[in-house]
Amino acid sequence: MELKEIRTTIRDKMIEIGYVEWLDQSLDIDVPDTIIENSFRVSVTGGSTEPINQHVKKLSNDVVVNIWKKGFRSEIESQDAALEAVENILCEMLAVNFRTLPSFRRIDFDSYTIEPLVDEDNSSIAKIEMNFVVEIILAVTDDVE
């Protein structure tokens, strides 16, 4: 697995389960209602390494997935929807056939936060931040394409 595939692997899974990737610069409270619901953004924020041998390294990469849920009458409803989304995403990301295959990749979950937001029409929005660690084995003696 190449480093750039870390983000795209998570992105592709999020799209597969019904979320829409937000590609513009910021995703804030002023985004139209039709866009913000089930929008997400994946960011690889850093990583660390440990050697395996002269030819390969194990890289642990910090991955943040932000998700927005919108259209609730109260903060409680948005929090419940956010918790349901967290559970569903965890079940998809941590399924054995996804998180450990191929053998040079492993996805683990670290933590999540839910931040309640209120937009101009007093609808409640939940911003969810999920933190994953994606370990890959990188062949450091191969050429990068």
C-alpha positions as a printed NumPy array, in Angstrom:
array([[  0.   ,   0.   ,   0.   ],
       [  1.269,   3.44 ,  -0.874],
       [  0.825,   6.312,   1.543],
       [ -1.691,   8.077,  -0.706],
       [ -3.892,   4.971,  -0.643],
       [ -4.533,   5.404,   3.092],
       [ -6.853,   8.351,   2.537],
       [ -8.452,   6.95 ,  -0.596],
       [ -9.16 ,   3.575,   1.034],
       [-11.067,   5.24 ,   3.891],
       [-12.732,   7.674,   1.453],
       [-13.909,   4.859,  -0.807],
       [-15.427,   2.966,   2.137],
       [-17.281,   6.092,   3.321],
       [-18.711,   6.614,  -0.183],
       [-19.661,   2.934,  -0.366],
       [-21.749,   3.24 ,   2.811],
       [-23.604,   6.333,   1.602],
       [-21.594,   9.401,   2.559],
       [-20.521,  12.199,   0.198],
       [-16.971,  13.551,   0.227],
       [-16.735,  17.311,   0.729],
       [-13.976,  18.633,  -1.521],
       [-14.191,  22.403,  -1.023],
       [-11.901,  24.27 ,   1.338],
       [-14.096,  24.406,   4.4  ],
       [-17.212,  22.689,   5.619],
       [-18.864,  25.062,   7.989],
       [-22.294,  26.053,   9.208],
       [-22.965,  28.159,   6.072],
       [-22.907,  25.179,   3.699],
       [-26.34 ,  24.557,   2.105],
       [-28.59 ,  21.989,   3.795],
       [-28.567,  19.786,   0.728],
       [-24.8  ,  19.412,   0.944],
       [-23.971,  19.182,   4.643],
       [-26.05 ,  16.084,   5.523],
       [-23.83 ,  12.985,   5.425],
       [-20.838,  14.942,   4.141],
       [-17.402,  13.825,   5.222],
       [-13.746,  14.652,   4.87 ],
       [-10.782,  12.328,   5.4  ],
       [ -7.391,  13.69 ,   6.46 ],
       [ -4.127,  11.902,   7.149],
       [ -2.685,  14.125,   9.875],
       [  0.628,  12.434,  10.634],
       [  2.401,   9.202,  11.283],
       [  5.258,   7.359,  12.895],
       [  7.43 ,   4.438,  11.892],
       [  9.326,   1.471,  13.217],
       [ 11.716,  -0.688,  11.241],
       [ 10.941,  -4.264,  10.336],
       [ 14.092,  -4.888,   8.297],
       [ 16.316,  -3.085,   5.788],
       [ 13.648,  -3.154,   3.087],
       [ 10.333,  -2.481,   4.813],
       [  8.991,  -0.214,   7.546],
       [  5.777,  -0.354,   9.516],
       [  4.086,   3.051,   9.358],
       [  1.321,   4.015,  11.791],
       [ -0.749,   6.827,  10.259],
       [ -3.191,   9.069,  12.101],
       [ -6.393,   9.458,  10.092],
       [ -9.222,  11.854,  10.967],
       [-12.671,  11.418,   9.446],
       [-15.045,  14.353,   9.946],
       [-18.735,  13.718,   9.32 ],
       [-21.664,  16.128,   9.429],
       [-25.235,  15.109,  10.273],
       [-27.981,  17.729,   9.851],
       [-31.691,  18.326,  10.073],
       [-32.705,  17.655,  13.636],
       [-35.078,  19.633,  15.831],
       [-32.912,  19.364,  18.908],
       [-29.347,  18.801,  19.98 ],
       [-30.416,  15.491,  21.553],
       [-31.759,  14.2  ,  18.208],
       [-28.568,  15.209,  16.428],
       [-26.439,  13.527,  19.099],
       [-28.454,  10.305,  18.823],
       [-28.065,  10.353,  15.021],
       [-24.341,  11.02 ,  15.433],
       [-23.927,   8.066,  17.796],
       [-25.776,   5.846,  15.348],
       [-23.494,   7.053,  12.536],
       [-20.381,   6.378,  14.642],
       [-21.548,   2.837,  15.359],
       [-22.385,   2.125,  11.706],
       [-19.069,   3.508,  10.463],
       [-17.148,   1.517,  13.077],
       [-18.89 ,  -1.696,  12.038],
       [-17.907,  -1.052,   8.406],
       [-14.326,   0.134,   9.023],
       [-13.49 ,  -2.528,  11.589],
       [-14.981,  -5.506,   9.773],
       [-12.191,  -8.071,   9.56 ],
       [-12.36 ,  -8.393,   5.782],
       [-11.826,  -4.625,   5.429],
       [ -9.502,  -3.666,   8.276],
       [ -6.928,  -6.451,   7.925],
       [ -6.888,  -7.254,   4.229],
       [ -4.627,  -7.083,   2.404],
       [ -2.142,  -8.399,   4.944],
       [  0.023,  -5.284,   4.804],
       [ -2.714,  -3.03 ,   6.185],
       [ -4.485,  -2.737,   9.532],
       [ -7.094,  -0.174,  10.533],
       [ -7.758,   0.493,  14.216],
       [-10.118,   2.943,  15.89 ],
       [ -8.791,   5.412,  18.445],
       [-11.526,   7.857,  19.509],
       [-14.417,  10.073,  18.492],
       [-15.943,  13.405,  19.456],
       [-19.361,  14.882,  18.71 ],
       [-19.723,  18.648,  18.518],
       [-23.228,  20.107,  18.414],
       [-23.756,  23.071,  16.081],
       [-26.823,  25.21 ,  15.372],
       [-27.337,  26.847,  11.985],
       [-29.265,  29.964,  10.986],
       [-32.659,  28.216,  10.883],
       [-32.078,  26.711,  14.352],
       [-31.638,  23.194,  13.018],
       [-29.225,  21.119,  15.019],
       [-26.13 ,  19.758,  13.317],
       [-23.731,  17.209,  14.709],
       [-20.109,  17.375,  13.656],
       [-18.434,  14.044,  14.307],
       [-14.682,  13.556,  14.392],
       [-13.491,   9.948,  14.259],
       [ -9.818,   9.131,  14.772],
       [ -8.302,   6.006,  13.26 ],
       [ -4.8  ,   4.556,  13.093],
       [ -3.936,   2.895,   9.805],
       [ -0.818,   0.735,   9.845],
       [  0.807,  -0.173,   6.577],
       [  3.971,  -1.962,   5.561],
       [  5.978,   0.231,   3.216],
       [  8.729,  -1.175,   1.026],
       [ 11.334,   1.585,   1.252],
       [ 13.555,   0.081,  -1.415],
       [ 10.816,   0.293,  -4.109],
       [ 10.578,   3.241,  -6.448],
       [  7.595,   5.56 ,  -6.035],
       [  5.548,   5.952,  -9.217]])
